[in-house]
Amino acid sequence: MPPAHLRQRVLSGDRPTGRLHLGHLVGSLRNRVALQSQHDTILLIADLHVLATKPDGGVRTHLAANVHGIVLDYLVSGIDPAHTSIVLQSAVPEVCELKTLFEHLVTVNRLARIPTLKQMARDAHLDEQAMPFGLLGYPVLQAADILLARAQLVPVGRDNVAHVEVTREIARRFNNLYGEVFPEPEPVLSEVPALVGTDGKGKMSKSAGNAIFLCDDAPAVAAKVRGMYTDPKRIHADIPGTVEGNPVFIYLDLFDDDRAEVADLTARYRAGRVGDGEVKERLTRTLDRFLDPIRSRMAAAAAMPQVVDEILWNGTQRMRRIAVETMQAVREAVGLPQLRPPSVPEVH
């Protein structure tokens, strides 16, 4: 590991709208585990961001459980609290203060051009033409998350690169106006594209109901694999099947270590010499072998809830210290008044 003064700071995170799934594992978690050994890593559980698409609370009855569950998902995926600070966003009030300052440095038209915001509105069944201010300002809150930590690297999927660019623009604008305070963070893209969901219609997503979760037990995985999309033109097992874009074979390629068996199954599927049932049974066994060690670690970690609380407390307290330092520099740069207690005259 590089010396502390040479380590760049990395920030990424997740909204606690539910537990993490295989798409998170291959798309971001593995990347984060690799980065934590070389960098100062902060993982943000972005509970304030939940309100952008669920302003009525939506998941409020499950939010605390989701936060706890995501910490478990991090731990069983290889995130090491000795190298990664896990932070609860809403417990760092400075993020809202910084967001308020940043709102003056970006225009409504600039935010409206971000394509993912409209998609987020559609996914949340919100009117695109009457987008809530909170959703429009979603990238500004992200910028506050990133720049409050003074992060230099931000692991993201390709659909979120535009959000990081807004952060870079805000950092640049602030520095030009008030002096150098913030780095311009660089996006770090995962080499793995978004994992297709079990329905074959788009990327694996909690909201789309097409996800296999890290916390799913064996019966849940078996049921989801049985219902998976394959080749709709393949009515009988003796009809040659299409492997390209077929979620079953995409998952086998990612999670089955027996490359020879996968190659044989692929050839037989293309030739119409194996049924979907046999292929799905193979995938079920593969995923169970892959998930069993994760399930064991999950059970052990879940049996010690105080450990999760301690990890979240320690990570958040560290982020609070960073936040106080950042905001002191920000207030001095902007010229905001520093409030001091009045002097008390001496009594003779």
C-alpha positions in Angstrom: 0.0 0.0 0.0 1.3 3.5 -0.8 2.2 5.9 2.0 -0.7 7.8 3.4 0.5 11.1 1.9 0.6 9.6 -1.6 -2.8 7.9 -1.5 -5.6 9.6 -3.5 -9.0 9.8 -2.0 -11.9 7.9 -3.6 -15.6 8.4 -3.0 -18.5 6.4 -4.2 -21.8 5.3 -2.7 -25.2 3.8 -3.0 -28.8 4.9 -2.2 -30.3 2.7 0.5 -33.5 1.9 -1.5 -32.9 -1.8 -1.0 -30.2 -4.4 -0.7 -27.3 -4.8 -3.2 -27.4 -7.4 -6.0 -25.1 -9.2 -8.4 -25.1 -6.1 -10.7 -23.6 -4.0 -7.9 -21.0 -6.7 -7.2 -19.6 -7.0 -10.8 -20.2 -3.4 -11.7 -18.9 -1.5 -8.6 -18.2 -3.5 -5.5 -15.3 -5.5 -7.0 -13.8 -2.2 -8.3 -14.1 -0.7 -4.9 -12.4 -3.6 -3.2 -9.5 -3.3 -5.6 -9.3 0.5 -5.1 -9.3 0.3 -1.3 -5.9 -1.3 -1.1 -4.2 1.6 -3.0 -6.4 4.6 -2.0 -8.1 6.4 0.9 -11.6 5.2 0.2 -14.9 6.6 1.4 -18.2 4.8 0.8 -21.3 6.9 1.2 -24.7 5.5 2.1 -26.6 8.3 0.4 -29.9 8.3 2.3 -30.7 11.9 1.5 -30.6 11.0 -2.2 -33.5 8.6 -1.7 -35.8 11.7 -1.2 -35.1 12.9 -4.8 -37.2 10.1 -6.3 -39.3 9.2 -3.2 -40.3 12.5 -1.8 -43.2 11.0 0.1 -40.8 8.9 2.1 -41.4 5.8 0.0 -39.0 3.5 1.9 -39.0 5.3 5.2 -40.3 2.3 7.1 -37.4 0.3 5.7 -34.7 2.9 5.5 -32.9 2.0 8.7 -32.9 -1.7 7.8 -31.7 -0.9 4.3 -28.8 1.1 5.7 -27.8 -1.7 8.0 -28.2 -4.3 5.2 -26.0 -2.3 2.8 -23.2 -2.2 5.4 -23.5 -6.0 5.6 -23.4 -6.3 1.8 -20.2 -4.2 1.7 -18.5 -6.3 4.3 -19.3 -9.7 2.7 -18.2 -8.3 -0.7 -14.7 -7.6 0.7 -14.9 -4.0 1.8 -12.5 -3.6 4.7 -13.4 -0.9 7.3 -9.7 -0.7 8.1 -9.2 0.8 4.6 -12.6 2.1 3.7 -14.7 4.6 5.7 -18.4 3.8 5.5 -20.4 7.0 6.0 -24.1 7.8 6.6 -24.8 10.9 4.4 -27.5 12.4 6.5 -25.3 12.3 9.6 -22.9 14.8 8.0 -24.9 18.1 8.0 -22.1 20.0 6.2 -23.1 18.3 3.0 -26.3 20.3 2.9 -24.5 23.6 3.7 -22.1 23.0 0.8 -24.9 22.0 -1.5 -26.6 25.4 -0.7 -23.4 27.2 -1.8 -23.0 25.1 -4.9 -26.6 25.9 -6.1 -25.4 29.4 -6.9 -22.7 28.1 -9.2 -24.8 26.1 -11.7 -27.7 27.0 -13.9 -31.1 25.2 -14.2 -30.5 24.8 -18.0 -27.2 23.0 -17.3 -28.9 20.5 -15.0 -31.8 20.0 -17.3 -29.5 18.8 -20.0 -28.4 15.8 -17.9 -30.1 12.8 -19.7 -30.1 10.5 -16.6 -32.4 12.9 -14.6 -35.3 12.4 -17.1 -34.8 8.6 -16.9 -34.8 8.8 -13.1 -38.0 10.7 -13.2 -39.6 8.1 -15.5 -38.4 5.3 -13.3 -39.9 7.0 -10.3 -43.2 7.7 -12.2 -42.6 11.5 -11.8 -43.8 14.1 -14.4 -40.7 15.0 -16.5 -42.2 18.4 -17.2 -42.8 19.1 -13.5 -39.5 17.7 -12.1 -39.1 18.3 -8.4 -36.4 20.8 -7.5 -34.7 18.0 -5.4 -34.4 15.7 -8.4 -33.2 18.5 -10.6 -30.6 19.3 -8.0 -29.6 15.7 -7.5 -26.2 16.2 -9.2 -25.5 19.3 -7.1 -26.0 17.2 -3.9 -23.7 14.6 -5.5 -21.1 17.3 -6.1 -21.4 18.3 -2.4 -20.8 14.7 -1.4 -17.7 14.4 -3.6 -16.2 17.8 -2.9 -16.9 17.8 0.8 -14.6 14.8 1.0 -12.2 16.5 -1.5 -12.2 13.3 -3.4 -9.9 12.9 -6.4 -11.4 9.8 -7.9 -15.0 8.7 -8.3 -15.9 5.2 -9.5 -19.1 5.4 -11.6 -20.9 3.6 -14.3 -21.0 5.2 -17.8 -24.5 6.6 -17.2 -23.2 8.7 -14.3 -20.2 10.2 -16.0 -22.3 13.3 -16.8 -22.9 13.8 -13.0 -19.2 13.8 -12.3 -18.7 16.3 -15.1 -21.1 18.7 -13.3 -19.0 18.2 -10.1 -15.9 19.1 -12.0 -17.6 22.2 -13.4 -18.7 23.3 -10.0 -15.3 22.7 -8.5 -13.7 24.7 -11.4 -16.2 27.6 -11.0 -15.7 27.7 -7.2 -11.9 27.7 -7.6 -12.0 30.5 -10.2 -14.2 32.7 -8.1 -12.8 32.1 -4.6 -9.4 30.4 -5.0 -8.2 26.9 -5.1 -10.1 24.8 -2.5 -11.3 21.7 -4.4 -9.7 19.1 -6.7 -11.4 18.3 -10.0 -12.3 14.7 -9.5 -11.8 12.1 -12.2 -14.3 9.4 -13.0 -13.1 5.8 -12.7 -15.1 3.5 -15.0 -15.6 -0.1 -14.3 -14.3 -2.5 -17.0 -17.5 -4.5 -16.6 -20.6 -3.2 -18.4 -23.9 -3.0 -16.6 -25.2 -6.5 -15.8 -28.4 -7.3 -17.6 -31.4 -8.2 -15.4 -33.1 -11.6 -15.2 -35.8 -10.3 -17.5 -33.4 -9.4 -20.3 -35.0 -6.0 -20.7 -32.3 -3.7 -19.2 -29.7 -3.6 -16.4 -30.2 -5.3 -13.2 -32.1 -3.0 -10.9 -33.8 -3.0 -7.5 -36.7 -1.0 -8.9 -37.2 -3.1 -12.0 -37.7 -6.3 -10.0 -35.1 -8.2 -12.1 -32.3 -8.6 -9.6 -30.6 -11.4 -7.7 -29.5 -10.1 -4.4 -26.4 -10.9 -2.4 -28.7 -11.8 0.5 -31.0 -14.1 -1.5 -31.2 -17.7 -0.2 -31.0 -20.8 -2.4 -34.8 -21.1 -2.9 -35.1 -17.5 -4.0 -32.2 -17.8 -6.4 -33.7 -21.0 -7.9 -37.1 -19.4 -8.4 -35.5 -16.3 -10.1 -33.4 -18.4 -12.4 -36.4 -20.6 -13.4 -38.2 -17.4 -14.4 -35.3 -16.0 -16.4 -35.6 -14.7 -19.9 -33.8 -16.8 -22.5 -34.4 -17.0 -26.2 -38.1 -16.3 -27.0 -37.9 -17.9 -30.4 -36.8 -21.2 -28.9 -40.0 -23.1 -28.3 -38.5 -26.6 -28.1 -35.1 -27.9 -26.9 -34.1 -29.2 -30.4 -34.3 -25.6 -31.9 -30.9 -23.9 -32.1 -30.8 -21.2 -29.5 -29.2 -17.7 -29.4 -26.5 -17.2 -26.8 -25.6 -13.5 -27.5 -27.6 -11.3 -25.1 -29.1 -14.3 -23.3 -28.9 -13.5 -19.6 -28.4 -17.1 -18.6 -25.2 -17.4 -20.6 -24.1 -13.9 -19.6 -24.3 -15.0 -15.9 -22.6 -18.4 -16.6 -19.7 -16.5 -18.3 -19.3 -14.3 -15.3 -19.8 -16.7 -12.4 -19.0 -20.2 -13.6 -15.3 -21.1 -13.2 -15.5 -24.3 -15.3 -14.9 -22.7 -18.7 -14.8 -26.1 -20.5 -18.3 -27.0 -19.2 -19.7 -23.6 -20.1 -18.2 -23.8 -23.6 -19.7 -27.3 -24.1 -23.1 -26.0 -22.9 -22.9 -23.0 -25.2 -22.1 -25.2 -28.2 -25.0 -27.6 -27.4 -27.4 -24.7 -26.9 -26.5 -23.2 -30.3 -26.9 -26.7 -31.9 -30.3 -27.3 -30.3 -29.0 -30.2 -28.2 -29.9 -29.0 -24.7 -33.0 -27.6 -23.1 -33.4 -24.3 -21.2 -34.2 -26.4 -18.1 -30.8 -28.0 -18.0 -29.1 -24.7 -18.7 -30.9 -23.0 -15.9 -30.2 -25.9 -13.5 -26.5 -25.4 -14.3 -26.8 -21.7 -13.6 -28.7 -22.3 -10.3 -25.9 -24.6 -9.0 -23.3 -22.0 -10.2 -24.8 -19.1 -8.4 -25.3 -21.2 -5.2 -21.6 -22.1 -5.3 -20.7 -18.5 -5.8 -23.1 -17.1 -3.2 -22.6 -19.7 -0.4 -19.4 -18.2 1.0 -21.2 -14.8 0.9 -24.2 -16.2 2.7 -21.9 -17.7 5.4 -20.1 -14.3 5.9 -23.5 -12.6 5.9 -24.9 -14.8 8.7 -21.8 -14.2 10.8 -21.9 -10.5 10.4 -25.6 -10.3 10.9 -25.2 -12.0 14.2 -23.1 -9.1 15.5 -25.2 -6.0 14.8 -23.1 -3.9 17.1 -20.2 -4.4 14.7 -22.2 -2.8 11.9 -23.2 0.1 14.1 -19.5 0.6 15.2 -18.3 0.6 11.6 -20.9 3.1 10.5 -20.2 5.4 13.5 -16.5 5.4 13.1 -16.7 6.0 9.3 -19.2 8.8 9.8 -17.2 10.5 12.6 -14.1 10.5 10.3 -16.1 12.1 7.5 -17.4 14.7 10.0 -13.8 15.7 10.8 -13.0 16.0 7.0 -16.2 18.0 6.5 -15.3 20.5 9.3 -11.9 21.1 7.7 -13.4 21.5 4.2 -16.1 23.9 5.3 -13.6 26.0 7.2 -11.6 26.4 4.0 -14.8 27.1 2.0 -16.1 29.8 4.4 -12.7 31.5 4.5 -12.5 31.4 0.7 -16.0 32.8 0.2 -15.6 35.4 2.9 -18.5 34.2 5.1 -18.5 35.8 8.5 -17.0 33.6 11.3 -19.2 33.6 14.3 -17.3 34.0 17.6 -18.6 34.3 21.1 -18.7 37.9 22.4 -16.0 39.0 24.7 -17.0 39.3 28.3 -15.7 42.3 30.2 -13.7 41.6 33.3 -15.5 42.1 36.6 -13.5 44.1 39.2 
